[in-house]
Amino acid sequence: MRQLSTLLRREELESLRSRLELKIPPKNEWEEFRFEIDGYSGIVYKNGKVVYHEALVSLIESILMEDECIEIGSDEAGKGEREGPIVVAAVALDGEGRKFLRARGLLESKSVPKKRIEELAGLIREVSISSHVKRVSPEELRELWNRGNLNDLLSIWHFEVVKEVLKDTEACRIIVDSFDRRRLEEAFSQIKGIEVIIESGADLKYPSVAAASILAKFEYQKSDKTGIKWT
């Protein structure tokens, strides 16, 4: 079995602390504390990251706190890369789905080893209420870019994938990893009655956006490389 990691909010960290009978003192200035259960160990860091043996997944899942809101997150992969397409993804997760994925190592795609992207993408598709991915080939993007700004295009694509997910489920909030607030607000102004959060670094804070980043990265990794950089 292997080591997993996820990020804990302060109240989750305190819940874990209260559940542990044996807490081991930290070994360096970055650690909050260590713990061991039935021979399986874990380390909690001051930045909220917890690293733990896979056998402790049930414990970690039990201390995670998520409301029951169905949350839709969207993110993209390929912008700024040297080659390949741009991929935009949206994922809808309820509270149980968010806890399930977080306990099994869901982090934003840049923090996940490449070899785990495919595994996590499979778990996301398994537990998500709905998901949708849009792949824009370099050839298509070249043609579209001649007629518009890249951020305009990305804003439209984020809206499109979220709209596809909304065909399958209701949601109480939509979260988009921001790259251009003004353009995203304009694109999502068509959505009424649902809270829309546009936030830089949303993939680090919201599980649904982290899940979307994983799906987008997985589809990007599957795609052919073409030696084109989109910035």
N, C-alpha and C positions, 0 to 999 in steps of 0.2 A: 504494500500500500504506500501512498505518497503523501507529501505535504501539500496543503492547500492554503490559500490566503484570501482574506477579504478585509473590508474596512468597517469598523464599528463606530457608531455615533456614541457620544459620551454616555447617554443613558443606557445604551446596550452594553458598553464596557462595564458600567457599574452593576448591571444585572448579572453579567458573567462573574464579576468579582464576588458578588454575594452568593453565587451558586457553588463556589469552589471551597472545598474543605482544606485543600493544600495549595498554598500559593508560595512559589519559590522566589526569592529575591532576584532582582534584575542583575545581569552580569555586565551591563555597560550603561552609559548615560542615555541611550536612545530607547531603552526598554522601560516599560511600565511595571510589568511583572511577568513571571513565568508560571506555568501550572502543569500538573501531571494528573491524569486519571487512568487507572487500570494500566499503567505502563506507557500510556500515550501522552506525548507532551505538546505544549503550545507556548507561544510567546506573544505577548501583547506589547505593542510599541506605543510610545507617547503620541505619535501622529494618528493613532486609531487603527493602524493595521494589525491584524492578528494572523499569525502563521500557526497552523495546527495540523496534526495527523488526520488523515482522511477518516479514520475510525471515530473521530469526534464531531463529524458533520451534524449528527442529531442534536448534540449539545449546543453547537453554534446556532443551528436553525431555531432552537427553542428560545434563545435570548434575543433574537432579532425582532425589531418592532416596525411593523408596517401597517398602515390603515387599510381598509377594504376597498378603497377607491380603485377603479380601473384607470390605469395611467398609461398614456401613449407617449412614447419617446421616439425621437428621430435623430439620426446622425448620418454622416457620409464618410466614405473612404475614397482615396484617390486624388483629392485636391492637394496640389503641391507635390505629388509624387512625380518621379521622372518618367514613368511609363504606365501604360494600361488605361483602363476606363475610369469613369467616376461612378460610384455606386452609392445610392441613397436608400436607407432602410428605415422603417417604422415598426415598432413592436408594442402591443398592448399586453399589460400584465396586471393581474389583481394582486392583492397583498400577499396571498399564499405563494403565488408564483415568484414574486420578488424575493421573499424569504428563501424559498427553495433554491433559487439561482445564486443568491448572495452566499449562502452557506456552502455552495459547491464551487466557489472561487470566481464568481462573476465580478470582474473589474472592467474598466474601459479598455478597449482593444490594445492600446499602446503598452499597457501593463501586463498583458497576458502573453505568455510564451507562444510562439507561432504554432508549435505542435499541439497546443490546447485549443486553438481557435475553432477547429472543426468540431471537436468534442462539445465545446460550449454552445456552438451554433446549433448542434443537434438537440441539446437540452432546451435551448430557448424555443426552438420550433415545437418541441414536445409540450412545454408547459404554458406557452403564450396563448392568450385568447385569440389573437390574430396577429399576423405580420405580413408585411409587403416590402418587396425589394425592387428598386428600379435601377437597371444597369444602362448607362449611356456610353456607347462605344466611342473610341477616339475619333472615328470618322464622322459619327453623328454629332459629336460635340464640336468638332472643327466647323461643321456646316452651321450649327446653331450659334456658335460663338461669333461668327461673322456678322450676326444680326442682333447681338445683345451682349450685355455685361455678364460675366460669369456668376457674380453674386445674384443677379436677377434670375438667372437660370436655376441656380441652386435653391433659391427661395421658392420658386415655383415647384421644383421637384420635391422639396420637403413637404410642401402643402399637398401635392398629389399623392405621395405615399401615405400620409396621415389620413387623407380623405378615403383612400382605399380601405384602410383599417377600420375607419368609422362606418363603413358599409356593413361590417360584421359585428360591431359591438358599440354600445354606448360608453362614454368615458366621462370622468369628472375633471380630469386635467390632461393637458397636452404639454409636453416639454420638448423644446428644440435647443440643441447645442448651437449657440449663437455665433455667427460669423459676420453678420451685418444686421443689426437690430432693426434699422429703419425698413429695409427691404423685407425682412421676415414679418414684421408687424403688418406691413401692407398686404403681404400674401395671405396671412392668417386672419385678416380682418373679416373675411367671409364667414368665419366660424363664430356662431353665436351660442350663448348659454353654456359654454365650457371654458374653464380657466385655461389660459394659454400662458405658459412661462417660457420666456426666451432668455437664456442665461449662458454666458461664457463658462466653459468648464463644466457644463451640465452632466457630461459623461462621468465625471468624478463624483457627483453628488446623487444622481438619480438612477436607480437600477434599470428603469425602462430605456433610458438613453444609453447606458452602458451596454444593454442587450442589443440595441439598434447598432451601436458601433461594432459589436462583435459580428452580427449578421452582415453588415456592409463590408467589414474586413474580410470575412470568409469568402464572400462572392468576389471581392477584388482579387484575393489570392488565387482563385480558380481561373481567373481571366488570363487571356493571352497578353504578353507584354509587347509594347509597340514602340518604346523609346521616345515617348512624348511627355513633356512636363506641363501640367496645367497649374498656373498660379494666378 
